[in-house]
Amino acid sequence: MIDIFLISTSIILITLYISWFVLALIPSRKMQDYRPSISLIIPAYNEEKNIGETLQNVLSAHYPKKFEIIVVDDGSKDKTAEIVKKFKIKLLKGMHQGKAKAVNLAMKHARGTNQLLCAELRGFGPLKWLLHN
């Protein structure tokens, strides 16, 4: 009786071990092809000198899925909002309450599964390093 138990247990364990080994060798196509939807949040306060170049860089990025761009004008006194409107990008207007409030406002409206924050507009280069194929 004990012999049958040991033999059957050994066969089950060997089968499980081989199954796990085979599954580990098979590449997961789902994870390789997975690209989450992205909402890029750009808070801006008096950024008329930088916002145009930043948006051009963002729009030049190649990402397999569409990604949402949200600019939050944090009560700018310059032409930041007018420049953003030319790009036909989602623009949210806030009162000047700081970057954290602007980001929170954008996150309430973001539809992407992941949110990215562009914290500094000066010297913001192309997003190709981040949104690569």
N, CA, C and O of each residue as an XYZ file, in Angstrom:
532
protein
N       0.807     -1.191      0.000
C       0.000      0.000      0.000
C       0.857      1.266      0.000
O       0.586      2.213     -0.738
N       1.894      1.267      0.837
C       2.789      2.414      0.913
C       3.549      2.562     -0.399
O       3.817      3.684     -0.829
N       3.903      1.447     -1.043
C       4.609      1.498     -2.322
C       3.762      2.196     -3.388
O       4.280      3.010     -4.152
N       2.492      1.892     -3.445
C       1.602      2.517     -4.435
C       1.500      4.017     -4.159
O       1.512      4.824     -5.089
N       1.400      4.387     -2.889
C       1.320      5.794     -2.521
C       2.591      6.542     -2.926
O       2.512      7.631     -3.495
N       3.752      5.970     -2.641
C       5.020      6.609     -2.977
C       5.208      6.717     -4.488
O       5.671      7.741     -4.989
N       4.850      5.669     -5.202
C       4.992      5.694     -6.663
C       4.056      6.736     -7.271
O       4.477      7.509     -8.132
N       2.789      6.771     -6.836
C       1.838      7.734     -7.404
C       2.218      9.167     -7.029
O       2.094     10.069     -7.856
N       2.671      9.386     -5.813
C       3.119     10.720     -5.399
C       4.332     11.154     -6.205
O       4.417     12.310     -6.621
N       5.258     10.254     -6.427
C       6.445     10.565     -7.229
C       6.060     10.919     -8.655
O       6.596     11.872     -9.220
N       5.150     10.175     -9.237
C       4.709     10.448    -10.615
C       4.043     11.818    -10.686
O       4.297     12.575    -11.623
N       3.201     12.151     -9.720
C       2.529     13.451     -9.707
C       3.545     14.579     -9.564
O       3.472     15.573    -10.287
N       4.482     14.436     -8.647
C       5.492     15.475     -8.445
C       6.383     15.656     -9.669
O       6.701     16.785    -10.041
N       6.784     14.564    -10.291
C       7.611     14.650    -11.501
C       6.828     15.325    -12.628
O       7.380     16.148    -13.358
N       5.554     14.986    -12.772
C       4.713     15.601    -13.797
C       4.579     17.105    -13.560
O       4.685     17.892    -14.501
N       4.349     17.504    -12.321
C       4.251     18.936    -11.994
C       5.561     19.664    -12.272
O       5.563     20.757    -12.838
N       6.659     19.061    -11.876
C       7.969     19.676    -12.103
C       8.234     19.868    -13.589
O       8.678     20.939    -14.002
N       7.974     18.859    -14.388
C       8.183     18.954    -15.838
C       7.249     20.010    -16.436
O       7.658     20.767    -17.316
N       6.005     20.066    -15.969
C       5.052     21.063    -16.464
C       5.538     22.476    -16.175
O       5.502     23.341    -17.050
N       5.993     22.710    -14.949
C       6.500     24.040    -14.611
C       7.721     24.397    -15.443
O       7.870     25.545    -15.863
N       8.583     23.445    -15.683
C       9.774     23.678    -16.486
C       9.390     24.043    -17.920
O       9.934     24.991    -18.486
N       8.465     23.300    -18.501
C       8.009     23.577    -19.875
C       7.349     24.948    -19.940
O       7.608     25.708    -20.874
N       6.504     25.279    -18.972
C       5.842     26.590    -18.968
C       6.843     27.730    -18.812
O       6.644     28.803    -19.382
N       7.891     27.522    -18.069
C       8.912     28.555    -17.896
C       9.680     28.807    -19.186
O      10.162     29.917    -19.413
N       9.798     27.792    -20.029
C      10.533     27.947    -21.284
C       9.711     28.619    -22.385
O      10.276     29.194    -23.316
N       8.401     28.551    -22.285
C       7.542     29.144    -23.306
C       7.444     30.639    -23.036
O       6.997     31.035    -21.960
N       7.854     31.490    -23.997
C       7.776     32.941    -23.763
C       6.321     33.402    -23.710
O       5.471     32.930    -24.464
N       6.069     34.307    -22.828
C       4.722     34.850    -22.678
C       4.534     35.989    -23.667
O       5.101     37.066    -23.484
N       3.761     35.770    -24.690
C       3.534     36.792    -25.715
C       2.708     37.944    -25.167
O       2.875     39.089    -25.587
N       1.822     37.644    -24.235
C       0.996     38.703    -23.687
C       1.860     39.773    -23.025
O       1.644     40.961    -23.264
N       2.809     39.394    -22.221
C       3.635     40.364    -21.518
C       4.577     41.093    -22.466
O       4.864     42.271    -22.255
N       5.061     40.423    -23.500
C       5.956     41.073    -24.442
C       5.223     42.130    -25.255
O       5.804     43.163    -25.584
N       3.968     41.893    -25.581
C       3.203     42.808    -26.410
C       2.410     43.815    -25.588
O       1.746     44.684    -26.154
N       2.465     43.715    -24.289
C       1.645     44.581    -23.450
C       2.191     45.995    -23.433
O       3.352     46.226    -23.094
N       1.352     46.917    -23.795
C       1.658     48.340    -23.713
C       0.461     49.012    -23.048
O      -0.627     49.033    -23.623
N       0.639     49.555    -21.860
C      -0.500     50.163    -21.176
C      -0.910     51.472    -21.838
O      -0.109     52.111    -22.521
N      -2.144     51.860    -21.634
C      -2.554     53.182    -22.092
C      -1.955     54.200    -21.120
O      -1.867     53.958    -19.916
N      -1.552     55.327    -21.668
C      -0.801     56.303    -20.880
C      -1.485     57.662    -20.921
O      -1.970     58.096    -21.966
N      -1.516     58.320    -19.784
C      -1.905     59.723    -19.694
C      -0.662     60.493    -19.264
O      -0.127     60.263    -18.179
N      -0.209     61.399    -20.108
C       0.959     62.224    -19.791
C       0.447     63.542    -19.230
O      -0.272     64.272    -19.911
N       0.810     63.845    -18.009
C       0.329     65.037    -17.313
C       1.426     66.090    -17.306
O       2.547     65.839    -16.864
N       1.079     67.278    -17.806
C       2.038     68.375    -17.866
C       1.450     69.580    -17.131
O       0.616     70.292    -17.690
N       1.873     69.820    -15.883
C       1.429     71.029    -15.194
C       2.252     72.214    -15.695
O       3.462     72.104    -15.893
N       1.586     73.339    -15.894
C       2.295     74.500    -16.443
C       1.817     75.786    -15.786
O       0.617     76.036    -15.669
N       2.766     76.581    -15.366
C       2.459     77.913    -14.846
C       3.414     78.898    -15.509
O       4.627     78.826    -15.313
N       2.863     79.809    -16.286
C       3.644     80.817    -17.019
C       4.778     80.169    -17.816
O       5.942     80.542    -17.669
N       4.434     79.210    -18.647
C       5.425     78.451    -19.418
C       5.350     78.748    -20.911
O       5.672     77.881    -21.723
N       4.930     79.955    -21.289
C       4.764     80.241    -22.711
C       6.067     80.081    -23.501
O       6.020     79.796    -24.698
N       7.202     80.252    -22.873
C       8.484     80.110    -23.574
C       8.840     78.649    -23.842
O       9.581     78.357    -24.781
N       8.320     77.727    -23.028
C       8.738     76.330    -23.114
C       7.652     75.364    -23.578
O       7.970     74.296    -24.102
N       6.388     75.711    -23.399
C       5.317     74.744    -23.614
C       5.207     74.276    -25.060
O       4.898     73.111    -25.311
N       5.457     75.170    -26.013
C       5.367     74.784    -27.428
C       6.377     73.712    -27.793
O       6.026     72.713    -28.419
N       7.617     73.911    -27.408
C       8.672     72.933    -27.696
C       8.410     71.611    -26.971
O       8.623     70.533    -27.525
N       7.950     71.715    -25.735
C       7.645     70.505    -24.959
C       6.567     69.691    -25.652
O       6.706     68.475    -25.790
N       5.497     70.336    -26.088
C       4.403     69.621    -26.743
C       4.834     69.028    -28.078
O       4.395     67.936    -28.440
N       5.691     69.736    -28.815
C       6.218     69.170    -30.065
C       7.021     67.910    -29.779
O       6.888     66.917    -30.495
N       7.839     67.936    -28.757
C       8.627     66.753    -28.385
C       7.722     65.591    -27.977
O       7.954     64.445    -28.364
N       6.711     65.893    -27.210
C       5.789     64.851    -26.765
C       5.062     64.251    -27.965
O       4.927     63.032    -28.066
N       4.598     65.095    -28.864
C       3.850     64.611    -30.021
C       4.728     63.847    -31.014
O       4.212     63.081    -31.829
N       6.042     64.045    -30.956
C       6.938     63.322    -31.867
C       7.270     61.915    -31.365
O       7.883     61.126    -32.084
N       6.871     61.608    -30.144
C       7.141     60.286    -29.580
C       6.299     59.236    -30.292
O       5.162     59.499    -30.684
N       6.863     58.054    -30.455
C       6.156     56.943    -31.086
C       5.802     55.936    -30.000
O       6.672     55.415    -29.302
N       4.533     55.682    -29.878
C       4.046     54.718    -28.908
C       2.989     53.887    -29.599
O       2.130     54.443    -30.283
N       3.020     52.564    -29.444
C       2.105     51.705    -30.195
C       0.623     51.985    -29.947
O      -0.211     51.726    -30.815
N       0.302     52.499    -28.798
C      -1.083     52.850    -28.505
C      -1.211     54.365    -28.490
O      -0.226     55.095    -28.381
N      -2.451     54.814    -28.601
C      -2.664     56.248    -28.434
C      -2.395     56.594    -26.978
O      -2.707     55.819    -26.074
N      -1.826     57.744    -26.768
C      -1.648     58.186    -25.393
C      -2.247     59.572    -25.246
O      -2.227     60.387    -26.169
N      -2.775     59.810    -24.067
C      -3.480     61.041    -23.760
C      -2.491     62.052    -23.181
O      -1.649     61.708    -22.351
N      -2.606     63.291    -23.627
C      -1.780     64.362    -23.099
C      -2.707     65.352    -22.406
O      -3.663     65.849    -23.002
N      -2.416     65.627    -21.153
C      -3.215     66.578    -20.383
C      -2.291     67.686    -19.890
O      -1.339     67.433    -19.152
N      -2.584     68.915    -20.307
C      -1.853     70.074    -19.807
C      -2.760     70.792    -18.818
O      -3.918     71.085    -19.117
N      -2.222     71.068    -17.645
C      -2.962     71.823    -16.642
C      -2.349     73.204    -16.546
O      -1.213     73.365    -16.099
N      -3.114     74.204    -16.973
C      -2.683     75.587    -16.834
C      -3.021     76.012    -15.411
O      -4.188     76.180    -15.058
N      -2.001     76.178    -14.621
C      -2.172     76.468    -13.195
C      -2.326     77.976    -12.952
O      -1.599     78.565    -12.152
N      -3.290     78.588    -13.659
C      -3.563     80.015    -13.466
C      -2.514     80.926    -14.074
O      -2.217     81.985    -13.521
N      -1.950     80.527    -15.207
C      -0.898     81.322    -15.848
C      -1.395     82.719    -16.211
O      -2.566     82.915    -16.535
N      -0.478     83.683    -16.147
C      -0.789     85.063    -16.512
C      -0.277     85.386    -17.911
O      -0.498     86.491    -18.406
N       0.395     84.451    -18.548
C       0.927     84.665    -19.891
C       0.075     83.919    -20.916
O      -1.102     83.659    -20.663
N       0.642     83.576    -22.051
C      -0.100     82.956    -23.150
C       0.041     81.430    -23.189
O      -0.100     80.824    -24.251
N       0.311     80.822    -22.066
C       0.472     79.374    -22.013
C      -0.756     78.653    -22.562
O      -0.624     77.766    -23.405
N      -1.940     79.022    -22.097
C      -3.176     78.343    -22.525
C      -3.423     78.525    -24.026
O      -3.860     77.591    -24.698
N      -3.148     79.714    -24.551
C      -3.356     79.969    -25.986
C      -2.454     79.068    -26.834
O      -2.883     78.556    -27.868
N      -1.232     78.881    -26.408
C      -0.296     78.029    -27.149
C      -0.754     76.575    -27.105
O      -0.700     75.876    -28.117
N      -1.201     76.122    -25.951
C      -1.668     74.740    -25.816
C      -2.890     74.507    -26.709
O      -2.997     73.455    -27.341
N      -3.800     75.462    -26.769
C      -5.005     75.328    -27.603
C      -4.660     75.132    -29.074
O      -5.405     74.460    -29.788
N      -3.571     75.690    -29.539
C      -3.153     75.511    -30.934
C      -2.805     74.059    -31.243
O      -2.926     73.620    -32.386
N      -2.378     73.322    -30.241
C      -2.005     71.921    -30.428
C      -3.200     70.974    -30.329
O      -3.059     69.777    -30.579
N      -4.348     71.484    -29.976
C      -5.570     70.678    -29.828
C      -5.348     69.509    -28.859
O      -5.658     68.355    -29.155
N      -4.812     69.850    -27.717
C      -4.526     68.898    -26.644
C      -5.460     69.228    -25.485
O      -5.872     70.376    -25.317
N      -5.790     68.219    -24.692
C      -6.669     68.440    -23.540
C      -6.027     69.453    -22.602
O      -4.909     69.264    -22.122
N      -6.765     70.537    -22.352
C      -6.283     71.611    -21.487
C      -7.248     71.773    -20.326
O      -8.450     71.954    -20.518
N      -6.712     71.707    -19.136
C      -7.496     71.956    -17.934
C      -7.014     73.257    -17.322
O      -5.813     73.517    -17.251
N      -7.950     74.061    -16.887
C      -7.604     75.350    -16.274
C      -7.788     75.236    -14.768
O      -8.829     74.787    -14.288
N      -6.787     75.639    -14.049
C      -6.867     75.643    -12.599
C      -6.518     77.011    -12.062
O      -5.982     77.859    -12.775
N      -6.824     77.211    -10.812
C      -6.397     78.439    -10.137
C      -4.965     78.193     -9.685
O      -4.563     77.049     -9.473
N      -4.210     79.250     -9.540
C      -2.804     79.084     -9.148
C      -2.728     78.597     -7.704
O      -2.721     79.386     -6.760
N      -2.671     77.248     -7.558
C      -2.601     76.645     -6.228
C      -1.391     75.725     -6.090
O      -1.261     75.012     -5.095
N      -0.523     75.740     -7.068
C       0.685     74.933     -6.990
C       0.627     73.681     -7.849
O      -0.432     73.257     -8.311
N       1.796     73.115     -8.041
C       1.944     71.954     -8.926
C       1.169     70.736     -8.433
O       0.572     70.019     -9.237
N       1.171     70.496     -7.137
C       0.486     69.311     -6.597
C      -1.013     69.362     -6.889
O      -1.597     68.351     -7.280
N      -1.636     70.511     -6.707
C      -3.072     70.650     -7.002
C      -3.324     70.479     -8.493
O      -4.318     69.871     -8.889
N      -2.432     71.008     -9.321
C      -2.583     70.880    -10.773
C      -2.505     69.413    -11.195
O      -3.298     68.956    -12.018
N      -1.561     68.689    -10.636
C      -1.412     67.267    -10.962
C      -2.634     66.484    -10.489
O      -3.128     65.620    -11.213
N      -3.124     66.773     -9.297
C      -4.319     66.084     -8.793
C      -5.526     66.351     -9.679
O      -6.328     65.448     -9.917
N      -5.666     67.577    -10.168
C      -6.759     67.905    -11.083
C      -6.659     67.073    -12.350
O      -7.661     66.539    -12.825
N      -5.466     66.961    -12.895
C      -5.268     66.178    -14.123
C      -5.548     64.702    -13.891
O      -6.139     64.040    -14.744
N      -5.126     64.177    -12.735
C      -5.327     62.754    -12.469
C      -6.808     62.398    -12.342
O      -7.198     61.263    -12.615
N      -7.622     63.350    -11.936
C      -9.068     63.114    -11.877
C      -9.663     62.952    -13.277
O     -10.679     62.281    -13.453
N      -9.020     63.572    -14.269
C      -9.522     63.528    -15.640
C      -8.779     62.522    -16.518
O      -9.180     62.292    -17.658
N      -7.719     61.930    -16.013
C      -6.894     61.011    -16.810
C      -7.647     59.709    -17.065
O      -8.314     59.177    -16.178
N      -7.527     59.203    -18.302
C      -8.194     57.958    -18.668
C      -7.212     56.802    -18.848
O      -7.635     55.650    -18.938
N      -5.934     57.080    -18.901
C      -4.943     56.019    -19.094
C      -4.786     55.153    -17.866
O      -5.057     55.585    -16.746
N      -4.342     53.915    -18.086
C      -4.117     53.024    -16.945
C      -2.886     53.454    -16.157
O      -2.782     53.172    -14.963
N      -1.961     54.129    -16.813
C      -0.765     54.655    -16.145
C      -0.704     56.151    -16.382
O      -1.027     56.630    -17.469
N      -0.288     56.889    -15.363
C      -0.119     58.325    -15.509
C       1.363     58.650    -15.380
O       2.044     58.180    -14.468
N       1.843     59.461    -16.311
C       3.225     59.925    -16.277
C       3.210     61.416    -16.007
O       2.329     62.125    -16.491
N       4.154     61.889    -15.257
C       4.213     63.294    -14.910
C       5.443     63.917    -15.533
O       6.567     63.461    -15.323
N       5.213     64.965    -16.301
C       6.314     65.769    -16.825
C       6.481     66.920    -15.841
O       5.732     67.895    -15.899
N       7.438     66.819    -14.953
C       7.548     67.757    -13.842
C       8.257     69.057    -14.210
O       7.978     70.093    -13.608
N       9.143     69.027    -15.157
C       9.933     70.212    -15.489
C       9.919     70.413    -16.998
O      10.274     69.504    -17.749
N       9.514     71.588    -17.445
C       9.418     71.827    -18.883
C      10.739     72.293    -19.489
O      11.008     71.998    -20.653
N      11.556     73.002    -18.744
C      12.811     73.491    -19.303
C      13.766     72.320    -19.556
O      14.011     71.501    -18.670
N      14.289     72.256    -20.762
C      15.232     71.206    -21.100
C      14.595     69.840    -21.277
O      15.287     68.823    -21.234
N      13.307     69.805    -21.473
C      12.607     68.529    -21.618
C      12.816     68.032    -23.043
O      12.250     68.581    -23.989
N      13.619     67.005    -23.188
C      13.936     66.472    -24.506
C      12.869     65.540    -25.031
O      11.838     65.349    -24.386
N      13.103     64.956    -26.193
C      12.122     64.027    -26.790
C      11.837     62.843    -25.880
O      12.702     62.389    -25.131
N      10.625     62.360    -25.958
C      10.203     61.234    -25.134
C      10.551     59.889    -25.746
O      10.061     58.862    -25.276
N      11.367     59.861    -26.760
C      11.653     58.599    -27.434
C      12.268     57.566    -26.494
O      12.053     56.367    -26.670
N      13.019     58.011    -25.511
C      13.623     57.095    -24.549
C      12.590     56.465    -23.647
O      12.821     55.391    -23.090
N      11.438     57.128    -23.493
C      10.418     56.635    -22.592
C       9.326     55.874    -23.326
O       8.866     54.834    -22.854
N       8.914     56.378    -24.461
C       7.821     55.783    -25.214
C       8.353     55.079    -26.455
O       7.883     55.342    -27.562
N       9.312     54.202    -26.288
C       9.903     53.512    -27.418
C       9.045     52.303    -27.818
O       8.256     51.784    -27.029
N       9.230     51.880    -29.066
C       8.456     50.734    -29.575
C       8.931     49.462    -28.937
O       8.406     48.389    -29.234
